[in-house]
């Protein structure tokens, strides 16, 4: 059973940067698909970025060009580098792990410019809060 625990959230001013990390534990196998989601107050959860085991990444339109997802396969850590942060990026950020099909769904939704809430992902962390002030 994979376990996930996010870290790196905090409060920054608009234009600032943060890097989130999500180490996996409990299973030595690298999940086939890992992703970052976020949920703002009174909003539905939405996919932010996903990366497959072979390194293919997908991004939501709202973060493309500003956020970068990566993974350290040797240490089983998922990262999200967030630059040029905006107040609308304020949310609880979650990392998630799932089967290969989860990345297929994530990519399909981003290519269709549609929100994806992650139904195909099986394991979730507890979340880390990101707050961006104007």
N, C-alpha and C positions, 0 to 999 in steps of 0.2 A: 504494500500500500504506500503510494507516494504521499509525502507530506510537504506542504509548502508554507513558507513564512516570509512575508514581505518586509522590507525595511527601506529606509531612505526618504520617507516622506517628511514634510515639514512646511514651513511658511516662508514664502519668498515674494518679492515684489515683481510686478509685471516686467518681462524682459529677462528675468533671471533663469537659472538652470537648477535642475535636480537630477540625481541618478537613483533610480529605484533598483533594488536587488531582490532576488527571490531564489534562495538556495533550495534544492530539493533534498529530501532525506527519506529514509525508510525503504528505498529501492535503488539498487545500483544501476538499473537500466535508465537511459535517457528517454524521457517521454517522447512519443512521436510528434507531438504538437504541443507547444506552450504559447501562452498569450497573456497579454495585459488587458484588463477591462477596467472600466471606471463607472462609478455611479454617483451622480450629484444629488443633492437633496431634492426630493420631489420629482426626480427624473428616473427613467428606466436605465438599467445597466446597458452599457454599450461597449463594443469591442474597440480597442485602441490600436493594438499591434499584435501580430502573431508571427511565430517562426517555427518552421518545421525542423525535424531532426537533421535534415540535410542542408539547413541554412536558408531556405527560401522564406522571405519576409513579406508580410502584407500589412498595410496601414489604413486606418480610417482617413477619410478626406481631411477631417478637421486637424489632424496632426502630421500629415504628410509634409516632409521637408523640415519639420521641427523636432520630431521624436525619432529615436533610433532604437530598435530592439536588437539584442544580441544575446548569445549564450556562450558560456564557458563550459564546453563539454567535458573537459578534464575534471572540473570541480563541480559540475552539475549546478550551475548558477545561471539564472535568467536575469538579464538587465533591461532597463528602459532608461535611456538617456533622453532627458527632456530639456530642450532649449527654447529660448524665446517664449517663455511661458506667458499665458494670458489669464485674466481673471476667470474666463469661461473654462479653463482647465481645472478649476477647483472641484475636487471630488475625492471620494474614497477610491483608491486604486487597488485592484486585486490581480494576483497572478493565478493562472489556471493551467492545468495539464489535461491532455486528452489524446485520443487515438488520431491517426493520420486524417481520418475523415473530418475531424474538427477543423483542421487547417484548410481543407477543401471548402468547407462551409464558410469559414471566415473570409477566405479569398473571394469566394463567389459574392458574398454580401458587399465587400468593399468595392469590387468591380461594378456592382449594380448600384453603388452609392446608397446602400441601404444599411440601416442599423442592425447590428447582430448582437444578441444578448447571451450567446454562448451555450445553448442547450446541449451541444455535443461534447462539451467539456465535462470531465468526470470528477476532477479534484480541484478544490479552491483553497486559497489562503484566507486569512482573516482580514486582510486589507491594511493599507497604510494611507493616512490622510495627506492630501496635498492641498494647500491653500495658497492662492495667488492673489495678492492685493494690488489694486490699481494705484 
